[in-house]
Amino acid sequence: MRREKFFGILLGATLLVGSLPFLAVAQTEPNAVPSKINGSTTQAKTVVARIWHGQTLTKKADEYYKYLTEAGVKKIQSIPGNLGVQVFRRTNGTTTEFTVISYWNSRDAIRAFAGNDIEKVHPLPKDNQYLIEPETKVKHFDVLLDQRQ
């Protein structure tokens, strides 16, 4: 019985020590996302999603969307470290919501344009003409999985 216990402990310790290199690699980039190009997985990279939300009157929604893309989205796309932008729109009666998700290679890239308080909203010059109850904070998320084609 003692011999079986000894070999069980030895086997467990061997497995634990053998798996340490894999654990170390897994911990180096906890928010790394496999990047897919032409269906094959390539080098993993860290991606941060910055999410802003706002709403306007539905009768102003088309005009605001045009302004948002010209004054906001194009500016975001020109900033070093930006990996792309998505704009979502949802109409509910007399109000229309917009959600903008911009993707960044790091929080430092976001700080380069947003300053140290990266959660502070940086409104567009004409936002007060369009937005209903503007939000004061944006949210940031580490992208853990991205399987868009």
N, C-alpha and C positions, 0 to 999 in steps of 0.2 A: 504494500500500500504506500509506503514512504517513497519507494522508487517511482511509482506512477505520479505521485504528487510532485516530486522533484522534476520529472520530465514535463509535466503539465506547466509548471512555473517557468521552466527553461524555454519551452515552446512559446509561451505567452510573451516572455521578455524578448525573445528573438523577433517575433512578429512586431512588437511595439517599436523596438529599435530600428527594424527594417523599414517601418512606415514613416519614421521621422522626416526623412528628406521630402517625402510627398506632402506631409503636413506643412513643412516650412514653405514649400512652393505655393501651396494653396493659400497661405496667409499673407504672401507678399502683395497680392493685388485682390483684396476682397471684393471689389466692385468691377473686376475685369469682365468684359463682355466678349464672347467669341464674335469676331467679325466675319461675315460671310460675303465672299465675292465669287460669283458664278457657281454658287451651290457648295463650294468647299470652305471649310473653316480655316481661317488664317490666324495670325497672331492676335492675342487678346489685347484689348485696350480699355482704359477707364473712361466711362462716359457719365456725365452729370446732366440731368434734365432740369431745366429751370422753367417753372410753370406759373403763368400769369393768367388771371381771369378778370373779365370785365363785362358789363352789360350796358346796352343802349336801347333806346326806343326802336321798335321794329321799323318804323318809317324812316329812321336814319341809318339803318343797318348797312345797306349797300354803300352809302356814302362813307360811313365809318370804316368799313372793310377796305375800301380803296385807300383811304387815308392811312389806315393801320399798315397796309403793305408798303406804301410809298415811304412813310415817315419812320416806321418801326422795324418792319421785317427786313427791308433792304439795309438798314443801319446795322442790325444784329448780324446779318450775313457777312458784313464787311469787317467784323471784328476778329482779330487773330484768336484762334482757339475755338471758334464757333464751328460746329460740325453739321449744322442744318437747323431748319425751323419747320414746325407744323402749325397750322391755324385751323381751329375747329369752330364751328358755328352751330348754334341751336336756337331756333325760334320757338317761343312759347307765348302765343297771343301777341300782346302789345310790347313785349320785351324780347330782345335777342341777345344771347350770351356769346361771348368769344373766349376761347381759351387758346393761348399761344404757348407752345412748348418749344423751347430752344435747347439744343444739345451742345455740350461743351466738353473739351478734353480734360478740364480740371476746374476746381473752384478758384484757383489762382487766375485762370483765364477770365472767369466771371468778375473777379475783383478788379482786374485791369480796367474794366469799363464801369463797373457798378460801385467801386469803392469797397472799403472794409466791411460795411454792412450790406452783404450781398442780398439780404432778404428785403431791403427797402425798395419800394417801387420807384422807378424813374419814369414819371408820366411823360407822354408826348405833349408838345406845346398846346395842341388843341383838344386834348382829352376832356377838359372841363366843359367843352361845348357838346360833347357826345355822351360821356359816361354817366350812368346813374349810380350813385354811391360807390365811388372808386375805392378799390381795395388799396391798402397801404403796404401790404407784404406780398412777396412772391415766395413760392416754395421750391425747394431743391430736393431732388431724389437721385440716388445712385441707380443707374440703369443696370439691373441684374440680368435681364434677358431681353433680346431684341430679335424677333424672328420675322421682321418684315421682309418681303421678297423684293 
